[in-house]
């Protein structure tokens, strides 16, 4: 079944890109242009991607976690782990 009629992208193609590591609609768009014209398929792409495991997400979270923190631990935006405000001045 077609997901993106603008570019003729099917559900199977979206799933193949997801299996290849695309975890977000933006990554799917980068891989095959789906969702970049009218945008009508973006919600369907989101539904196909679901909230399942993403191998690339684990890699990113592992790199961005502060030293000593478990992978996936939240990091406050605008902060540098291990640096206090008095150190930054």
N, C-alpha and C positions, 0 to 999 in steps of 0.2 A: 504494500500500500504506500502511496506517495505521502510524504510528510511535507515536502517543500515543492509546490507546483511551479514556482518561479524558476527553479534550477533542476527540477526532475529528480530530487533526492528521495530515496525510499527509506522506510523504517529499517530495513536490513542494512543499508549503507550507514545510517546514523549509528546503529548498534555496532557495526564493524569499527567505526571511528572511536566509539566509546571503549570497545575492547582493546583498541590500540592506545588508549590512554587519555582520550578527550573526556573531560569530566564536567564541562560546563557548556552551555549553548554558545558562548563566545569561542571556545576551542573547537566545537563542531563547525562553526561558521568559518574559522580559519582553515579547517581541513577541507571543506566542500562547498562553502558559500551559503549553505542553508541558513535562512534567517536574516540574510543581509539585504534583501530587496524590500518586500512589503512588510516583513516581520510577522505575518500571520501564522507562521509555523513555530514560532519560538516557544509557545506554551506546550505544544505537542513534543518538541524536542526536550523540554524540561521534564515532561512526564516520562519520556522514554529513558532519560538519564536517571530519574528517580533520586533517591537519597542513599543509594547503595555504596559499597566500598569503591574507592577510587585509588588505584595504585599510585598515581602521580601525586595525589593529595598527601599520602603518607610520606612520600619523598620530600615534598615541600615542607610539611610540618616538622619533619625530622631535622631539617636544616635551619628552621627559623626558631626552634625552641631554645630558650636560654640554657646555658651550660648547667647540667645537673637536673634540668627539668625533664619530665617524661615527654616523649614525642606527642605532639598534639596539645601540649599545655598552652593556655592562652598567653599572649604577649600583648601588653598594653601598647597601643599605637602611640608613636611620638616619644617613646622611651628607648633607652639603650640598656639592656640587661646588665646589671653589675655596676652601673654608673649613677651616682647620686647627683643632685643639683649642685651641691658644693664642689664636686669634682669637675663639673662641666664649665664652671666660671673661669 
